[in-house]
Amino acid sequence: MNAIIALCHFCEAHGPCPILCTHTLRDTKIDELVNNGSGNENACPGCNSIGKTVGLLSQDSESNANFLSTQTTVINDIWPIVKQAAVRSLSCEVSSNKDGSLVFFGDASRGHILSYTFQIHDSQARGFFRLFSIIVLMKDKMYLLNVQPFLAENLQKISTELQSYSSQIHSAEQAKYSERAQRLNSGHASTQPPRSLIELTGEPNIFAYIHSHFAWILWMGARCLTENINIGLPLLNITTNSKLDPFSVIQLKVKDSNATRKLFNDNDNEHFVRKSQSILGEYFPSACYCALVGIQIVLRGPPSITTECLKCFGKLLPETMHHLICIESDQYLPSSQCRILSVLPHVAVPQPSDKIYRIDFTDDSDEAHIKWPGTLPNKYPDLLTKVLKSVDEKLIPDLVLTKQIRVLVEEWKNKVACLQTISSNADLVKVKKVMGVQPQDQALINYWSSSFLSR
C-alpha cells in the first residue's frame, strides 16, 4: 500500500509533531538513504523515538517492497505535509470519542488522511494524560476510504496495546507516589520535561513493536482489498497466515539538509543569472526553457563552473522543486529522479536527445559545449518571456533581478496551485482566461503540477 503511517504526539513544550514515520519504498537503494535533517531541532525526550540517523527496515521478498520507519521522513519534501497532518489530527480533527475513532480529512494537493486519536496515561502531563494519534496519508482518496474498516480495526489494536502498557506503568507510579494528589493539593503543574513513549509504556523496544505493526498494515493493506462485482461494501480478504520478514536496524547517512538551500539562497553574490547568460550565450533561452518545462539538463564539468548555472536554474523553480536538482553526482541519474544534474568530467552520461539537454565544460574554462536536438516553441511560456526581458534590462541590478525572478516564480506557483483545485473543464477555461494563462504555458503547468503540487 503506497501510504505513509506516522505516530504523532502532542508535546506540551513543542506542540504537535510526528515521532515515527513508516514508508513504503520500492526500487530504492536503502544503503544510500540519507538523513535530511528535517524535524524539530529542539527535540525533547517526548519528541524523540529512534533517533534521526537510525531506521527500522522490513522487507517483502515477493513484491520487492521495503518498509522503512524513521523518526522523520526520508523524503524531505513530504515532511511538511506529514507535520501539518499531525497538527490537524491533534488539534482540530479530533473525535469526541476519548477511546479513539477514525477521522478523515485532507485534499488532493496535500494528500488524504485517516487519523486515529487516542489518550495515554501520564501522571506528569496536563490532565494526567498525553494525546497521541496515528495518521495514514495517501494520494488515492477512494482506496484509502475503501480500506477504512481494515485500518480502523488494526489502529484500534495498536492504541489499545499502548494504552494497556501505559496503564500498568501509571498504576505502579500512583501506588508508589501519588503525583495526582500532590498536584491537586499544591495547585502546581509538573516541571519535568515530557517523557518519551518508552518511559510511559515501560517497554524499551516499543518503537520496534510499532514499526512491526505499521509495516504489516502497509504490507497487508495492498492485499486486503479485492474487486467484487456486487454493489455494496468492499470485500476484505485478510490472510492471517502470511508473514513479513523480520525487521533490521539500518544506519542512515548523515547529510547537511541545508546544502541545497544554501546553494540557491546565497545572497553574497547575486550575479550568477547574468553570468550564466554570458556563459551559455545564445543557448541561454533554450536552457532556461528546459529547466522550466522539465526537460532534463545534464551539466558536466568542474563544480566551480557548473555551480553558477545550477544557481540560475534553481532560481527559475519554486523551492519545493529543488529536490529535483542534484549537485556533483558521482553517477548519472535518470530524469525520474533528477531533472537538473551536475556531474564531474569523468562521469559517463547519455547522448543528448529531445529529453536530455547536455552542457559540457572543458577543464578550467567557461567555454560551454551545448548539445540538444530539440527545438524551442514559437512562443515562450509567459514566465520565461518575463525572465528574459528582466535579464536583458541592464538598468536592473543583480540583487533586484534575483528578487524579481523569485516574485515571478511565486506568481506562477500560485497560478498552478489554483488551477489544480478546479475539476470542471468549463471552469478551468474561464479561470485560465482570467489569469492570463496561454497555450504556450501548458508545458510548464504540467511539469510543475506533477512535480511538487501533487506530492
DRENDO-1510 file (C-alpha; in Angstrom, 1 decimal, always signed):
<recs>
REC; n; res; u; v; w
REC; 1; MET; +0.0; +0.0; +0.0 .
REC; 2; ASN; +1.5; +3.3; -1.1 .
REC; 3; ALA; +1.0; +5.3; +2.0 .
REC; 4; ILE; +2.8; +6.8; +5.0 .
REC; 5; ILE; +1.8; +5.8; +8.5 .
REC; 6; ALA; +3.0; +8.1; +11.3 .
REC; 7; LEU; +2.7; +8.1; +15.1 .
REC; 8; CYS; +2.2; +11.6; +16.3 .
REC; 9; HIS; +2.0; +13.1; +19.8 .
REC; 10; PHE; +1.2; +16.5; +21.4 .
REC; 11; CYS; +4.2; +17.8; +23.2 .
REC; 12; GLU; +3.5; +20.3; +25.9 .
REC; 13; ALA; +6.8; +22.1; +25.2 .
REC; 14; HIS; +6.9; +22.0; +21.3 .
REC; 15; GLY; +3.4; +21.2; +20.2 .
REC; 16; PRO; +2.1; +18.5; +17.8 .
REC; 17; CYS; +4.7; +16.6; +15.8 .
REC; 18; PRO; +5.3; +13.1; +14.2 .
REC; 19; ILE; +7.8; +10.9; +16.1 .
REC; 20; LEU; +7.8; +7.8; +13.9 .
REC; 21; CYS; +7.1; +7.6; +10.2 .
REC; 22; THR; +6.8; +4.4; +8.2 .
REC; 23; HIS; +7.2; +4.5; +4.4 .
REC; 24; THR; +6.7; +2.0; +1.5 .
REC; 25; LEU; +9.8; +2.2; -0.7 .
REC; 26; ARG; +10.3; +0.4; -4.0 .
REC; 27; ASP; +13.3; +0.4; -6.3 .
REC; 28; THR; +15.2; +2.3; -3.7 .
REC; 29; LYS; +18.8; +1.7; -2.6 .
REC; 30; ILE; +18.4; +1.5; +1.1 .
REC; 31; ASP; +22.1; +1.9; +1.8 .
REC; 32; GLU; +22.1; +5.3; +0.0 .
REC; 33; LEU; +19.3; +6.9; +2.0 .
REC; 34; VAL; +20.3; +10.0; +3.9 .
REC; 35; ASN; +19.1; +11.8; +6.9 .
REC; 36; ASN; +17.6; +15.0; +5.5 .
REC; 37; GLY; +17.9; +16.8; +8.8 .
REC; 38; SER; +14.3; +17.8; +8.9 .
REC; 39; GLY; +12.3; +17.8; +12.1 .
REC; 40; ASN; +12.2; +19.6; +15.5 .
REC; 41; GLU; +15.7; +20.9; +16.3 .
REC; 42; ASN; +14.7; +21.5; +20.0 .
REC; 43; ALA; +13.6; +17.9; +20.4 .
REC; 44; CYS; +12.9; +16.8; +23.9 .
REC; 45; PRO; +12.6; +13.2; +25.2 .
REC; 46; GLY; +9.0; +13.2; +24.3 .
REC; 47; CYS; +9.7; +14.2; +20.7 .
REC; 48; ASN; +12.4; +11.6; +20.2 .
REC; 49; SER; +11.8; +8.0; +19.1 .
REC; 50; ILE; +14.6; +6.0; +17.5 .
REC; 51; GLY; +16.9; +9.0; +16.6 .
REC; 52; LYS; +17.4; +10.8; +13.3 .
REC; 53; THR; +20.2; +8.6; +12.0 .
REC; 54; VAL; +18.6; +5.2; +12.6 .
REC; 55; GLY; +15.9; +3.3; +10.6 .
REC; 56; LEU; +13.9; +0.1; +11.1 .
REC; 57; LEU; +13.6; -1.9; +7.9 .
REC; 58; SER; +11.3; -4.8; +7.0 .
REC; 59; GLN; +11.3; -6.3; +3.5 .
REC; 60; ASP; +8.9; -8.3; +1.4 .
REC; 61; SER; +10.8; -10.6; -0.9 .
REC; 62; GLU; +7.8; -11.3; -3.1 .
REC; 63; SER; +6.9; -7.8; -4.1 .
REC; 64; ASN; +10.4; -6.3; -3.5 .
REC; 65; ALA; +8.9; -3.7; -1.2 .
REC; 66; ASN; +10.8; -2.1; +1.7 .
REC; 67; PHE; +9.0; -0.8; +4.8 .
REC; 68; LEU; +11.2; +1.7; +6.5 .
REC; 69; SER; +10.5; +3.5; +9.8 .
REC; 70; THR; +12.4; +6.7; +10.7 .
REC; 71; GLN; +11.9; +9.5; +13.2 .
REC; 72; THR; +11.4; +11.9; +10.3 .
REC; 73; THR; +10.5; +11.3; +6.7 .
REC; 74; VAL; +13.4; +10.3; +4.4 .
REC; 75; ILE; +11.9; +12.3; +1.6 .
REC; 76; ASN; +12.4; +15.9; +2.7 .
REC; 77; ASP; +9.5; +17.4; +0.8 .
REC; 78; ILE; +7.0; +15.1; +2.4 .
REC; 79; TRP; +7.9; +16.2; +5.9 .
REC; 80; PRO; +5.9; +19.5; +5.9 .
REC; 81; ILE; +2.8; +17.6; +4.7 .
REC; 82; VAL; +3.1; +14.9; +7.4 .
REC; 83; LYS; +3.8; +17.6; +10.1 .
REC; 84; GLN; +0.7; +19.6; +9.0 .
REC; 85; ALA; -1.4; +16.4; +9.1 .
REC; 86; ALA; -0.1; +15.8; +12.6 .
REC; 87; VAL; -1.1; +19.3; +13.8 .
REC; 88; ARG; -4.6; +18.8; +12.4 .
REC; 89; SER; -5.0; +15.3; +13.8 .
REC; 90; LEU; -4.1; +16.5; +17.3 .
REC; 91; SER; -5.9; +19.9; +17.3 .
REC; 92; CYS; -8.9; +20.4; +15.1 .
REC; 93; GLU; -9.6; +17.0; +13.5 .
REC; 94; VAL; -10.2; +15.2; +16.8 .
REC; 95; SER; -13.1; +12.9; +17.6 .
REC; 96; SER; -15.2; +13.4; +20.7 .
REC; 97; ASN; -14.7; +9.7; +21.5 .
REC; 98; LYS; -11.9; +9.6; +24.0 .
REC; 99; ASP; -11.3; +5.9; +23.3 .
REC; 100; GLY; -10.3; +6.7; +19.8 .
REC; 101; SER; -12.0; +6.8; +16.4 .
REC; 102; LEU; -11.1; +7.5; +12.8 .
REC; 103; VAL; -11.4; +11.0; +11.3 .
REC; 104; PHE; -11.0; +11.7; +7.6 .
REC; 105; PHE; -9.6; +15.0; +6.2 .
REC; 106; GLY; -7.3; +16.3; +3.6 .
REC; 107; ASP; -7.4; +17.3; -0.1 .
REC; 108; ALA; -5.9; +16.5; -3.4 .
REC; 109; SER; -2.9; +18.8; -3.1 .
REC; 110; ARG; -1.8; +17.8; +0.4 .
REC; 111; GLY; -3.0; +14.2; +0.5 .
REC; 112; HIS; -5.9; +12.5; +2.1 .
REC; 113; ILE; -5.6; +11.4; +5.8 .
REC; 114; LEU; -7.3; +9.0; +8.1 .
REC; 115; SER; -6.4; +9.9; +11.7 .
REC; 116; TYR; -6.9; +7.8; +14.8 .
REC; 117; THR; -6.5; +9.9; +18.0 .
REC; 118; PHE; -6.2; +8.3; +21.5 .
REC; 119; GLN; -5.0; +9.1; +25.0 .
REC; 120; ILE; -2.2; +7.5; +27.1 .
REC; 121; HIS; -1.9; +7.9; +30.8 .
REC; 122; ASP; +0.9; +10.2; +32.1 .
REC; 123; SER; +0.9; +11.3; +35.7 .
REC; 124; GLN; +3.2; +14.2; +34.9 .
REC; 125; ALA; +1.2; +15.6; +32.0 .
REC; 126; ARG; -1.6; +18.2; +32.0 .
REC; 127; GLY; -4.8; +16.4; +32.7 .
REC; 128; PHE; -2.8; +13.3; +33.6 .
REC; 129; PHE; -2.8; +12.0; +30.0 .
REC; 130; ARG; -1.0; +12.6; +26.7 .
REC; 131; LEU; -2.6; +12.9; +23.4 .
REC; 132; PHE; -1.4; +10.6; +20.6 .
REC; 133; SER; -2.6; +10.0; +17.0 .
REC; 134; ILE; -1.8; +7.6; +14.2 .
REC; 135; ILE; -2.2; +9.1; +10.7 .
REC; 136; VAL; -2.4; +7.3; +7.4 .
REC; 137; LEU; -1.6; +9.6; +4.4 .
REC; 138; MET; -2.3; +8.6; +0.8 .
REC; 139; LYS; -2.9; +10.3; -2.5 .
REC; 140; ASP; -5.6; +7.8; -3.5 .
REC; 141; LYS; -8.7; +9.0; -1.7 .
REC; 142; MET; -11.0; +6.2; -2.8 .
REC; 143; TYR; -8.6; +3.4; -1.9 .
REC; 144; LEU; -8.0; +4.9; +1.5 .
REC; 145; LEU; -11.7; +5.1; +2.2 .
REC; 146; ASN; -12.3; +1.5; +0.9 .
REC; 147; VAL; -9.7; +0.1; +3.3 .
REC; 148; GLN; -11.1; +2.2; +6.2 .
REC; 149; PRO; -12.6; -0.9; +8.0 .
REC; 150; PHE; -9.3; -2.7; +7.9 .
REC; 151; LEU; -7.4; +0.4; +9.2 .
REC; 152; ALA; -9.9; +1.1; +11.9 .
REC; 153; GLU; -9.6; -2.4; +13.3 .
REC; 154; ASN; -5.8; -2.5; +13.3 .
REC; 155; LEU; -5.2; +1.0; +14.5 .
REC; 156; GLN; -7.5; +0.4; +17.4 .
REC; 157; LYS; -5.5; -2.7; +18.3 .
REC; 158; ILE; -2.3; -0.7; +18.3 .
REC; 159; SER; -3.7; +2.1; +20.5 .
REC; 160; THR; -5.2; -0.5; +22.9 .
REC; 161; GLU; -1.9; -2.2; +23.3 .
REC; 162; LEU; -0.1; +1.2; +24.0 .
REC; 163; GLN; -2.8; +2.2; +26.5 .
REC; 164; SER; -2.5; -1.2; +28.3 .
REC; 165; TYR; +1.2; -0.7; +28.7 .
REC; 166; SER; +0.8; +2.9; +30.0 .
REC; 167; SER; -2.0; +1.9; +32.4 .
REC; 168; GLN; +0.3; -0.6; +34.1 .
REC; 169; ILE; +3.1; +2.0; +34.5 .
REC; 170; HIS; +0.6; +4.7; +35.6 .
REC; 171; SER; -0.9; +2.4; +38.3 .
REC; 172; ALA; +2.5; +1.4; +39.6 .
REC; 173; GLU; +3.6; +5.1; +39.8 .
REC; 174; GLN; +0.4; +6.1; +41.6 .
REC; 175; ALA; +0.8; +3.3; +44.1 .
REC; 176; LYS; +4.3; +4.4; +44.9 .
REC; 177; TYR; +3.8; +8.1; +44.9 .
REC; 178; SER; +0.5; +9.9; +44.1 .
REC; 179; GLU; +1.5; +12.6; +41.7 .
REC; 180; ARG; -2.1; +13.4; +41.2 .
REC; 181; ALA; -2.8; +14.1; +44.9 .
REC; 182; GLN; +0.4; +16.2; +45.2 .
REC; 183; ARG; -0.5; +18.3; +42.2 .
REC; 184; LEU; -4.2; +18.8; +43.3 .
REC; 185; ASN; -3.1; +19.9; +46.7 .
REC; 186; SER; -0.4; +22.2; +45.7 .
REC; 187; GLY; -2.1; +23.6; +42.5 .
REC; 188; HIS; +1.2; +23.5; +40.6 .
REC; 189; ALA; +1.8; +21.5; +37.4 .
REC; 190; SER; +4.8; +19.2; +37.0 .
REC; 191; THR; +8.0; +20.9; +35.9 .
REC; 192; GLN; +9.5; +17.7; +34.5 .
REC; 193; PRO; +10.2; +17.6; +30.7 .
REC; 194; PRO; +7.8; +15.5; +28.6 .
REC; 195; ARG; +8.7; +11.8; +28.9 .
REC; 196; SER; +9.3; +9.5; +26.0 .
REC; 197; LEU; +6.9; +6.8; +25.0 .
REC; 198; ILE; +9.4; +4.3; +26.2 .
REC; 199; GLU; +9.1; +5.7; +29.7 .
REC; 200; LEU; +5.3; +5.9; +29.5 .
REC; 201; THR; +4.9; +2.3; +28.4 .
REC; 202; GLY; +7.9; +0.7; +30.2 .
REC; 203; GLU; +8.8; -1.1; +27.0 .
REC; 204; PRO; +12.3; -0.4; +25.8 .
REC; 205; ASN; +11.5; -1.8; +22.3 .
REC; 206; ILE; +8.1; -0.1; +22.0 .
REC; 207; PHE; +9.1; +1.6; +18.7 .
REC; 208; ALA; +10.2; -1.7; +17.2 .
REC; 209; TYR; +6.8; -3.1; +18.1 .
REC; 210; ILE; +5.1; -0.1; +16.5 .
REC; 211; HIS; +7.3; -0.5; +13.3 .
REC; 212; SER; +6.2; -4.1; +13.0 .
REC; 213; HIS; +2.6; -3.1; +13.3 .
REC; 214; PHE; +2.9; -0.3; +10.8 .
REC; 215; ALA; +4.9; -2.4; +8.3 .
REC; 216; TRP; +2.3; -5.2; +8.5 .
REC; 217; ILE; -0.5; -2.7; +7.8 .
REC; 218; LEU; +1.2; -1.3; +4.8 .
REC; 219; TRP; +2.0; -4.8; +3.5 .
REC; 220; MET; -1.4; -6.3; +4.2 .
REC; 221; GLY; -3.2; -3.1; +3.0 .
REC; 222; ALA; -2.2; -3.9; -0.6 .
REC; 223; ARG; -3.7; -7.4; -0.2 .
REC; 224; CYS; -6.9; -6.9; +1.8 .
REC; 225; LEU; -8.9; -5.1; -0.9 .
REC; 226; THR; -10.2; -7.3; -3.7 .
REC; 227; GLU; -12.6; -6.4; -6.5 .
REC; 228; ASN; -16.2; -7.6; -6.2 .
REC; 229; ILE; -18.8; -7.4; -9.0 .
REC; 230; ASN; -21.6; -7.0; -6.4 .
REC; 231; ILE; -22.6; -3.4; -5.4 .
REC; 232; GLY; -22.0; -2.8; -1.7 .
REC; 233; LEU; -19.2; -2.8; +0.8 .
REC; 234; PRO; -15.7; -3.8; -0.4 .
REC; 235; LEU; -14.7; -7.3; +0.2 .
REC; 236; LEU; -11.9; -7.7; +2.7 .
REC; 237; ASN; -9.9; -10.8; +2.4 .
REC; 238; ILE; -7.2; -11.0; +5.0 .
REC; 239; THR; -4.7; -13.8; +5.0 .
REC; 240; THR; -3.7; -14.4; +8.6 .
REC; 241; ASN; -1.0; -16.9; +7.9 .
REC; 242; SER; +1.0; -14.5; +5.8 .
REC; 243; LYS; +4.3; -13.4; +7.2 .
REC; 244; LEU; +6.6; -10.4; +6.7 .
REC; 245; ASP; +10.4; -10.7; +7.0 .
REC; 246; PRO; +11.7; -9.6; +10.5 .
REC; 247; PHE; +12.9; -6.1; +10.6 .
REC; 248; SER; +16.5; -4.9; +10.8 .
REC; 249; VAL; +18.1; -1.7; +12.0 .
REC; 250; ILE; +19.9; +0.4; +9.4 .
REC; 251; GLN; +22.1; +3.5; +9.7 .
REC; 252; LEU; +21.1; +6.4; +7.6 .
REC; 253; LYS; +23.9; +8.5; +6.0 .
REC; 254; VAL; +24.2; +12.0; +7.6 .
REC; 255; LYS; +23.9; +14.8; +5.1 .
REC; 256; ASP; +23.6; +18.5; +5.6 .
REC; 257; SER; +19.9; +19.2; +4.7 .
REC; 258; ASN; +20.7; +22.9; +4.2 .
REC; 259; ALA; +23.3; +22.3; +1.4 .
REC; 260; THR; +20.8; +22.7; -1.5 .
REC; 261; ARG; +19.0; +25.5; +0.3 .
REC; 262; LYS; +22.3; +27.4; +0.8 .
REC; 263; LEU; +23.2; +26.9; -2.8 .
REC; 264; PHE; +20.1; +28.7; -4.1 .
REC; 265; ASN; +19.7; +31.2; -1.3 .
REC; 266; ASP; +23.2; +32.5; -1.2 .
REC; 267; ASN; +22.9; +36.3; -1.2 .
REC; 268; ASP; +26.7; +37.1; -1.1 .
REC; 269; ASN; +26.9; +37.0; -4.9 .
REC; 270; GLU; +23.8; +37.6; -7.0 .
REC; 271; HIS; +25.4; +37.9; -10.3 .
REC; 272; PHE; +25.0; +34.2; -11.3 .
REC; 273; VAL; +22.0; +34.8; -13.5 .
REC; 274; ARG; +23.7; +37.2; -15.9 .
REC; 275; LYS; +27.0; +35.2; -15.6 .
REC; 276; SER; +25.1; +32.1; -16.8 .
REC; 277; GLN; +23.7; +34.2; -19.6 .
REC; 278; SER; +27.2; +35.1; -20.6 .
REC; 279; ILE; +28.5; +31.5; -20.3 .
REC; 280; LEU; +25.6; +30.0; -22.3 .
REC; 281; GLY; +25.3; +32.8; -24.8 .
REC; 282; GLU; +22.6; +32.2; -27.5 .
REC; 283; TYR; +21.7; +28.9; -25.8 .
REC; 284; PHE; +20.6; +30.7; -22.6 .
REC; 285; PRO; +16.9; +30.8; -23.5 .
REC; 286; SER; +16.8; +27.2; -24.5 .
REC; 287; ALA; +18.5; +26.1; -21.3 .
REC; 288; CYS; +16.0; +28.1; -19.2 .
REC; 289; TYR; +13.1; +26.7; -21.2 .
REC; 290; CYS; +14.2; +23.1; -20.5 .
REC; 291; ALA; +14.6; +24.0; -16.8 .
REC; 292; LEU; +11.0; +25.4; -16.7 .
REC; 293; VAL; +9.2; +22.6; -18.5 .
REC; 294; GLY; +11.1; +19.6; -17.0 .
REC; 295; ILE; +13.5; +18.5; -19.9 .
REC; 296; GLN; +16.5; +17.0; -18.1 .
REC; 297; ILE; +19.6; +19.2; -18.1 .
REC; 298; VAL; +22.9; +17.5; -17.5 .
REC; 299; LEU; +25.9; +19.7; -16.8 .
REC; 300; ARG; +29.3; +18.0; -16.9 .
REC; 301; GLY; +32.4; +19.9; -15.8 .
REC; 302; PRO; +34.3; +21.4; -12.9 .
REC; 303; PRO; +32.0; +22.3; -9.9 .
REC; 304; SER; +33.3; +25.8; -9.9 .
REC; 305; ILE; +31.7; +26.4; -13.3 .
REC; 306; THR; +28.6; +24.2; -13.2 .
REC; 307; THR; +27.5; +25.7; -9.8 .
REC; 308; GLU; +26.8; +29.1; -11.4 .
REC; 309; CYS; +24.4; +27.5; -13.9 .
REC; 310; LEU; +22.8; +25.4; -11.2 .
REC; 311; LYS; +22.1; +28.5; -9.1 .
REC; 312; CYS; +20.5; +30.2; -12.2 .
REC; 313; PHE; +18.3; +27.2; -13.0 .
REC; 314; GLY; +17.4; +26.8; -9.3 .
REC; 315; LYS; +16.1; +30.4; -9.2 .
REC; 316; LEU; +13.7; +29.6; -12.0 .
REC; 317; LEU; +11.9; +26.9; -9.9 .
REC; 318; PRO; +10.0; +27.0; -6.6 .
REC; 319; GLU; +11.9; +25.9; -3.6 .
REC; 320; THR; +9.6; +22.9; -3.3 .
REC; 321; MET; +11.0; +21.6; -6.6 .
REC; 322; HIS; +14.7; +21.8; -5.6 .
REC; 323; HIS; +14.7; +18.1; -4.7 .
REC; 324; LEU; +14.8; +17.6; -8.5 .
REC; 325; ILE; +18.3; +19.2; -8.6 .
REC; 326; CYS; +21.3; +17.1; -7.8 .
REC; 327; ILE; +24.7; +18.6; -7.2 .
REC; 328; GLU; +28.1; +17.0; -8.1 .
REC; 329; SER; +26.7; +13.5; -8.5 .
REC; 330; ASP; +29.2; +10.7; -9.0 .
REC; 331; GLN; +26.9; +8.9; -11.5 .
REC; 332; TYR; +24.2; +9.7; -14.0 .
REC; 333; LEU; +20.6; +9.8; -12.6 .
REC; 334; PRO; +17.5; +9.3; -14.8 .
REC; 335; SER; +15.0; +12.1; -15.2 .
REC; 336; SER; +12.6; +10.3; -12.9 .
REC; 337; GLN; +15.0; +11.0; -10.0 .
REC; 338; CYS; +16.6; +14.3; -11.1 .
REC; 339; ARG; +15.8; +17.0; -13.7 .
REC; 340; ILE; +18.8; +19.2; -13.3 .
REC; 341; LEU; +22.1; +17.3; -12.7 .
REC; 342; SER; +25.7; +18.3; -12.4 .
REC; 343; VAL; +28.5; +15.6; -12.7 .
REC; 344; LEU; +32.2; +15.6; -12.8 .
REC; 345; PRO; +34.0; +15.5; -16.2 .
REC; 346; HIS; +34.9; +11.8; -15.9 .
REC; 347; VAL; +31.2; +10.6; -15.4 .
REC; 348; ALA; +29.6; +8.9; -18.3 .
REC; 349; VAL; +26.2; +10.5; -19.4 .
REC; 350; PRO; +23.7; +9.6; -22.2 .
REC; 351; GLN; +23.8; +11.2; -25.6 .
REC; 352; PRO; +21.6; +14.3; -26.0 .
REC; 353; SER; +18.1; +13.8; -27.1 .
REC; 354; ASP; +14.7; +15.7; -27.1 .
REC; 355; LYS; +14.5; +14.8; -23.4 .
REC; 356; ILE; +18.2; +15.4; -22.4 .
REC; 357; TYR; +19.9; +18.8; -22.7 .
REC; 358; ARG; +23.7; +18.4; -22.5 .
REC; 359; ILE; +26.1; +21.2; -21.3 .
REC; 360; ASP; +29.8; +20.2; -21.3 .
REC; 361; PHE; +32.6; +22.4; -20.0 .
REC; 362; THR; +36.3; +22.0; -20.6 .
REC; 363; ASP; +38.6; +21.9; -17.6 .
REC; 364; ASP; +39.4; +25.4; -16.2 .
REC; 365; SER; +37.3; +27.1; -18.9 .
REC; 366; ASP; +34.0; +28.8; -19.1 .
REC; 367; GLU; +33.5; +27.6; -22.7 .
REC; 368; ALA; +30.3; +25.6; -22.9 .
REC; 369; HIS; +29.6; +22.9; -25.5 .
REC; 370; ILE; +25.8; +22.6; -25.7 .
REC; 371; LYS; +24.0; +19.7; -27.4 .
REC; 372; TRP; +20.3; +19.4; -27.7 .
REC; 373; PRO; +18.5; +18.2; -30.8 .
REC; 374; GLY; +15.1; +19.6; -29.6 .
REC; 375; THR; +13.5; +22.8; -30.8 .
REC; 376; LEU; +12.0; +25.7; -28.9 .
REC; 377; PRO; +8.3; +26.6; -29.4 .
REC; 378; ASN; +7.3; +29.6; -31.4 .
REC; 379; LYS; +6.1; +31.3; -28.3 .
REC; 380; TYR; +7.8; +31.0; -24.9 .
REC; 381; PRO; +5.9; +30.5; -21.7 .
REC; 382; ASP; +5.0; +33.7; -20.1 .
REC; 383; LEU; +7.3; +33.2; -17.2 .
REC; 384; LEU; +10.3; +32.7; -19.5 .
REC; 385; THR; +9.4; +35.7; -21.5 .
REC; 386; LYS; +9.4; +38.0; -18.4 .
REC; 387; VAL; +12.6; +36.5; -17.0 .
REC; 388; LEU; +14.5; +37.0; -20.3 .
REC; 389; LYS; +13.2; +40.6; -20.5 .
REC; 390; SER; +14.3; +41.3; -17.0 .
REC; 391; VAL; +17.8; +39.8; -17.5 .
REC; 392; ASP; +18.3; +41.9; -20.7 .
REC; 393; GLU; +17.3; +45.1; -18.8 .
REC; 394; LYS; +20.7; +46.4; -17.8 .
REC; 395; LEU; +19.3; +49.1; -15.5 .
REC; 396; ILE; +18.1; +46.4; -13.1 .
REC; 397; PRO; +20.9; +45.5; -10.6 .
REC; 398; ASP; +21.7; +41.8; -10.0 .
REC; 399; LEU; +20.2; +41.8; -6.5 .
REC; 400; VAL; +17.0; +43.3; -7.7 .
REC; 401; LEU; +17.0; +40.9; -10.6 .
REC; 402; THR; +17.1; +37.7; -8.4 .
REC; 403; LYS; +14.3; +39.1; -6.2 .
REC; 404; GLN; +12.2; +39.9; -9.3 .
REC; 405; ILE; +12.7; +36.4; -10.6 .
REC; 406; ARG; +11.6; +35.0; -7.3 .
REC; 407; VAL; +8.4; +37.1; -7.4 .
REC; 408; LEU; +7.6; +35.9; -10.9 .
REC; 409; VAL; +8.2; +32.2; -9.9 .
REC; 410; GLU; +5.9; +32.6; -6.9 .
REC; 411; GLU; +3.3; +34.1; -9.1 .
REC; 412; TRP; +3.2; +31.1; -11.4 .
REC; 413; LYS; +3.4; +28.7; -8.5 .
REC; 414; ASN; +0.2; +30.2; -7.1 .
REC; 415; LYS; -1.4; +30.1; -10.6 .
REC; 416; VAL; -0.6; +26.4; -10.9 .
REC; 417; ALA; -1.9; +25.7; -7.4 .
REC; 418; CYS; -5.1; +27.5; -8.2 .
REC; 419; LEU; -5.6; +25.5; -11.4 .
REC; 420; GLN; -5.2; +22.2; -9.6 .
REC; 421; THR; -8.2; +22.9; -7.4 .
REC; 422; ILE; -10.6; +23.2; -10.4 .
REC; 423; SER; -12.2; +20.0; -11.6 .
REC; 424; SER; -14.6; +21.3; -14.2 .
REC; 425; ASN; -13.2; +21.8; -17.7 .
REC; 426; ALA; -15.6; +24.7; -18.3 .
REC; 427; ASP; -14.5; +26.5; -15.1 .
REC; 428; LEU; -10.8; +25.7; -15.9 .
REC; 429; VAL; -11.1; +27.5; -19.2 .
REC; 430; LYS; -12.6; +30.6; -17.5 .
REC; 431; VAL; -10.0; +30.7; -14.8 .
REC; 432; LYS; -7.2; +30.4; -17.3 .
REC; 433; LYS; -8.6; +33.3; -19.2 .
REC; 434; VAL; -8.9; +35.4; -16.0 .
REC; 435; MET; -5.3; +34.7; -15.0 .
REC; 436; GLY; -3.9; +35.1; -18.5 .
REC; 437; VAL; -2.7; +31.6; -19.0 .
REC; 438; GLN; -2.0; +30.9; -22.7 .
REC; 439; PRO; -1.5; +27.6; -24.5 .
REC; 440; GLN; +2.3; +28.1; -24.5 .
REC; 441; ASP; +2.2; +27.9; -20.7 .
REC; 442; GLN; +0.7; +24.4; -20.6 .
REC; 443; ALA; +4.0; +22.5; -20.6 .
REC; 444; LEU; +5.2; +24.5; -17.6 .
REC; 445; ILE; +1.9; +23.8; -15.8 .
REC; 446; ASN; +2.0; +20.1; -16.5 .
REC; 447; TYR; +5.6; +19.8; -15.2 .
REC; 448; TRP; +5.1; +21.9; -12.0 .
REC; 449; SER; +1.8; +20.1; -11.2 .
REC; 450; SER; +3.2; +16.6; -11.4 .
REC; 451; SER; +6.5; +17.6; -9.6 .
REC; 452; PHE; +5.5; +19.3; -6.4 .
REC; 453; LEU; +1.9; +20.3; -6.0 .
REC; 454; SER; +0.7; +16.7; -6.1 .
REC; 455; ARG; +3.3; +15.4; -3.7 .
</recs>
